[in-house]
């Protein structure tokens, strides 16, 4: 709906996303406020069943809002294909792989 794929990057777990730009952080903060503020007001008023209904419904809406972002990330992963043929410099590939492994640790 409103989320743009370039605002988010892949999350730490499969199928999750993380904000990687200011609009992504603003989008996340806005959805967190939409979830938390009415939920807190309902809970403080003693309306616990309504709070759980609100959190469930808005959680599904947030999940649906981020669906195009997850689909774009899956498509990008699917298009990421590396072919080793006679022209490939294997030492360069190993160097890039090792650099990526060391950066993650």
C-alpha positions in Angstrom: 0.0 0.0 0.0 2.4 2.7 1.2 5.7 1.0 1.8 8.3 1.2 -0.9 10.8 -1.6 -1.5 13.8 0.7 -1.6 13.0 1.9 2.0 13.7 -1.5 3.4 16.4 -4.1 3.3 16.4 -7.8 4.2 15.9 -8.6 7.9 17.9 -11.0 10.0 15.4 -13.8 9.7 14.0 -15.1 6.3 10.8 -13.2 5.3 11.5 -10.2 7.5 12.5 -6.7 6.5 14.4 -3.9 8.2 14.3 -0.2 7.5 17.4 1.1 5.7 16.5 4.7 5.0 14.8 7.6 6.8 11.4 7.0 5.1 11.6 3.3 6.1 12.2 4.3 9.8 9.3 6.8 9.6 7.0 4.2 8.2 8.0 1.7 10.9 7.5 4.3 13.7 4.1 5.3 12.3 2.9 1.7 12.1 4.3 1.1 15.6 2.3 4.1 16.9 -0.8 2.9 15.1 -0.4 -0.5 16.8 0.7 0.6 20.3 -1.3 3.8 21.1 -4.8 2.4 20.7 -3.7 -0.9 22.1 -2.4 0.8 25.3 -5.6 2.9 25.6 -7.8 -0.2 25.2 -5.7 -2.1 27.8 -5.7 0.8 30.3 -9.5 1.0 30.0 -9.8 -2.7 30.8 -10.9 -3.7 27.3 -8.4 -6.6 26.9 -10.3 -8.6 24.2 -10.7 -5.5 22.1 -7.0 -4.8 22.5 -6.1 -8.2 21.2 -8.5 -7.8 18.3 -7.0 -4.4 17.5 -3.4 -5.6 17.6 -4.3 -8.7 15.5 -6.1 -6.6 12.8 -3.5 -3.9 12.6 -0.7 -6.5 12.7 -2.3 -8.1 9.6 -2.7 -4.7 8.0 1.0 -4.0 8.6 2.0 -7.4 7.2 -0.1 -6.7 4.1 1.5 -3.3 3.7 5.0 -4.8 3.7 4.0 -7.6 1.3 5.2 -5.8 -1.9 8.5 -5.2 -0.1 9.0 -8.9 0.7 8.0 -9.8 -2.9 10.5 -7.5 -4.3 13.2 -8.9 -2.1 12.3 -12.5 -3.1 12.4 -11.5 -6.8 15.8 -9.9 -6.3 17.1 -13.1 -4.6 15.7 -15.2 -7.4 17.4 -13.1 -10.1 20.8 -13.4 -8.3 22.5 -16.1 -10.2 26.3 -16.6 -10.3 27.7 -18.8 -13.1 31.3 -20.1 -13.0 32.7 -20.7 -16.5 36.1 -20.7 -18.2 36.3 -16.9 -18.0 35.7 -16.7 -14.2 38.6 -15.7 -12.0 38.2 -18.2 -9.1 40.7 -16.4 -6.9 38.7 -13.1 -7.2 35.5 -15.0 -6.3 37.1 -16.5 -3.2 38.5 -13.1 -2.1 35.0 -11.5 -2.4 33.4 -14.4 -0.5 35.9 -14.2 2.3 35.5 -10.4 2.5 31.8 -10.8 2.9 32.1 -13.5 5.6 34.5 -11.4 7.6 32.3 -8.3 7.3 29.3 -10.3 8.7 31.3 -11.6 11.8 
